[in-house]
Amino acid sequence: MRADRRYALVVFDWDGTLIDSAATIVQCIQDAARDLDLPVPDDERARHVIGLGLHDSLRHAVPTLERARYGEFALRYRDHFLAREPEMQLFPGVPELIDRLARRGHRLAVATGKSRVGLDRALQASGLGAYFAATRCADETLPKPNPAMLLELMRELAADAAACLMIGDTSHDLEMARGAGVDAVGVAYGAHRAEVLQALAPRHCAASVLELRAWLEANA
């Protein structure tokens, strides 16, 4: 780690931050609701739950669904997601951004609402897996916005809060960072609107990967 780098550890969310998947996730939530003859959440409601754990997501997106049927909904969602997964791509500029941060000496990690199986599949398909020193998934610890993912990553990689930066596209990412005492940057090209992210006072809110890279070059 070079002495002039403020953040030794940069932690990324995955869906909606590195990969262009938010719209697909919304569609899969809506399709699963239709499959089970439930009221279909509108785009805004479905987008809000991206990144949350299963129970929190379903409690908000499909509040009439009985808890005993959560597993059934999850299976229908998974089928729809897997059918669309090959179409999802990294946002333009993401591979270059990740490579640049690694070359600058930052350690990189992922904190995501995905399952471990899902993240491992995505890391392999994207070709980015080798860049990340550690990862945490929603089925391994307490889900966002609980700070557990970040706290565990910092312990594993021996980084203190002042040397860690969280980057994500949802209020859940920024709330997780706040709970862990970590600086955060929001990205407004994913699931949540810029004004939602800015309400949580991130250090910056980037409208594109190019803007995110420029901010990191100057400030991280």
Long-range contacts (C-beta under 8 A, 24 or more apart in sequence): 1-105, 1-106, 1-107, 2-104, 2-105, 5-104, 5-105, 5-106, 5-220, 6-163, 6-165, 6-219, 6-220, 7-106, 7-163, 7-164, 7-165, 7-183, 7-220, 8-106, 8-107, 8-159, 8-163, 8-164, 9-106, 9-107, 9-108, 9-109, 9-153, 9-154, 9-157, 9-159, 9-163, 9-164, 9-165, 10-101, 10-106, 10-107, 10-108, 10-109, 10-164, 10-165, 10-167, 10-216, 10-220, 11-108, 11-109, 11-110, 11-111, 11-150, 11-153, 11-164, 11-165, 11-166, 11-167, 11-182, 12-108, 12-109, 12-110, 12-111, 12-167, 12-168, 13-51, 13-110, 13-111, 13-112, 13-113, 13-166, 13-167, 13-168, 13-169, 13-170, 13-173, 14-110, 14-112, 14-114, 14-119, 14-122, 15-50, 15-51, 15-112, 15-113, 15-114, 15-169, 15-190, 15-191, 16-50, 16-51, 16-168, 16-169, 16-170, 16-187, 16-189, 16-190, 16-191, 17-167, 17-168, 17-169, 17-173, 17-187, 17-190, 18-90, 18-91, 18-94, 18-98, 18-126, 18-128, 19-88, 19-89, 19-90, 19-91, 19-94, 19-122, 19-126, 20-88, 20-89, 20-90, 20-91, 21-88, 22-47, 22-50, 22-169, 22-190, 22-191, 24-81, 24-84, 24-87, 24-88, 25-50, 25-81, 25-191, 26-50, 27-80, 27-84, 28-77, 28-80, 28-81, 28-84, 29-57, 29-61, 29-62, 29-77, 31-76, 31-77, 31-80, 32-73, 32-76, 32-77, 32-80, 33-61, 33-62, 33-73, 35-76, 36-65, 36-69, 36-72, 36-73, 36-76, 38-62, 38-64, 38-65, 39-64, 47-191, 47-192, 48-191, 48-192, 50-113, 50-169, 50-170, 50-190, 50-191, 50-192, 51-112, 51-113, 51-144, 51-168, 51-169, 51-170, 51-172, 51-173, 51-191, 52-113, 52-143, 52-144, 52-145, 52-172, 53-113, 53-138, 53-142, 53-143, 53-144, 54-138, 54-143, 56-143, 85-121, 90-126, 90-128, 91-189, 91-209, 92-209, 93-208, 93-209, 93-210, 93-213, 94-128, 94-209, 95-127, 95-128, 96-213, 97-209, 97-212, 97-213, 97-216, 98-128, 98-131, 99-131, 100-213, 100-217, 101-216, 101-220, 102-131, 106-220, 107-133, 107-157, 107-159, 108-132, 108-133, 109-133, 109-134, 109-135, 109-136, 109-153, 109-157, 110-134, 110-135, 110-136, 111-135, 111-136, 111-144, 111-149, 111-150, 111-153, 111-166, 111-168, 111-173, 111-176, 112-136, 112-137, 112-138, 113-137, 113-138, 113-143, 113-144, 113-172, 114-138, 115-139, 116-140, 133-157, 144-170, 144-172, 144-173, 144-175, 144-176, 145-171, 145-172, 145-173, 145-175, 145-176, 145-179, 146-176, 146-179, 147-176, 147-177, 147-179, 147-180, 149-176, 150-176, 150-177, 150-179, 150-180, 150-182, 151-180, 154-180, 154-182, 165-203, 165-220, 167-212, 169-197, 170-197, 171-196, 171-197, 171-199, 171-200, 174-200, 174-202, 175-200, 177-202, 185-212, 185-215, 185-216, 187-212
